[in-house]
Amino acid sequence: MKQSDEELRSQINELIRDEIQENINDYVDEKEGSPIGFANEEDELKVNIPESEVDKILRDYKKIKRKEKSNLSQIKKLGLLDKNGRPL
């Protein structure tokens, strides 16, 4: 099933948000018991990720997917060996 660019972009943004949240959680866990410096619970942490970086991730993803579909990639997945026992 082929996904549209917008679906892929949405998934990339979700992964980025998840990674940022995980790093924040790890930091808070490390600082348990010491003041962290958040002003109050109403404040939000805002992160700006350039659209060009998301586009770059999207291009890299598409390139990887194209390579996975290539005939050479399919042969490598089979784990075939040449007459000397080396992978093809």
C-alpha positions as CSV (number, residue, x, y, z in Angstrom):
1,M,0.0,0.0,0.0
2,K,1.5,3.3,-1.1
3,Q,1.2,6.2,1.4
4,S,0.8,9.8,0.3
5,D,3.4,12.4,1.2
6,E,1.0,14.0,3.7
7,E,0.5,10.7,5.5
8,L,4.3,10.1,5.6
9,R,4.9,13.7,6.8
10,S,2.3,13.2,9.5
11,Q,4.1,10.0,10.7
12,I,7.5,11.7,10.6
13,N,6.1,14.5,12.8
14,E,4.6,12.0,15.2
15,L,7.9,10.2,15.5
16,I,9.7,13.4,16.1
17,R,7.2,14.4,18.8
18,D,7.5,11.0,20.5
19,E,11.3,11.2,20.5
20,I,11.3,14.7,22.0
21,Q,8.8,13.6,24.7
22,E,10.9,10.5,25.5
23,N,14.0,12.7,25.9
24,I,12.1,15.1,28.2
25,N,10.8,12.3,30.3
26,D,14.3,10.8,30.6
27,Y,15.7,14.2,31.7
28,V,12.9,14.7,34.3
29,D,13.5,11.2,35.6
30,E,17.3,12.0,36.0
31,K,16.5,15.2,37.9
32,E,13.9,13.6,40.2
33,G,13.8,15.5,43.4
34,S,15.7,18.6,42.3
35,P,14.1,21.7,40.8
36,I,14.0,21.5,37.1
37,G,13.0,25.1,36.3
38,F,9.7,24.8,34.7
39,A,7.7,28.0,35.4
40,N,4.2,26.4,35.8
41,E,2.1,23.7,34.3
42,E,0.3,26.1,31.9
43,D,3.6,26.8,30.0
44,E,4.2,24.7,27.0
45,L,7.5,23.7,25.5
46,K,7.5,24.6,21.9
47,V,9.9,23.1,19.4
48,N,10.3,24.3,15.8
49,I,11.5,21.8,13.3
50,P,12.3,23.2,9.9
51,E,10.1,21.9,7.1
52,S,13.3,21.3,5.1
53,E,14.4,18.7,7.7
54,V,11.1,16.9,7.5
55,D,11.4,17.0,3.7
56,K,14.9,15.6,3.9
57,I,13.7,12.7,6.2
58,L,10.9,12.1,3.7
59,R,13.3,11.9,0.7
60,D,15.6,9.6,2.6
61,Y,12.7,7.3,3.5
62,K,11.5,7.2,-0.1
63,K,15.0,6.4,-1.3
64,I,15.3,3.5,1.2
65,K,11.9,2.1,0.2
66,R,12.9,2.2,-3.5
67,K,16.1,0.3,-2.8
68,E,14.1,-2.3,-0.8
69,K,12.0,-2.9,-3.9
70,S,14.9,-3.4,-6.3
71,N,15.7,-6.8,-7.7
72,L,19.2,-6.7,-6.2
73,S,17.8,-6.0,-2.8
74,Q,15.4,-9.0,-3.2
75,I,18.3,-11.3,-4.1
76,K,20.3,-10.1,-1.0
77,K,17.3,-10.9,1.2
78,L,17.4,-14.5,0.0
79,G,20.9,-14.9,1.4
80,L,22.2,-16.6,-1.7
81,L,25.9,-17.4,-1.9
82,D,28.3,-17.6,-4.9
83,K,30.4,-20.6,-5.6
84,N,33.1,-19.4,-3.1
85,G,30.6,-19.0,-0.3
86,R,30.4,-15.2,-0.4
87,P,27.0,-13.4,-0.3
88,L,25.8,-12.2,-3.7
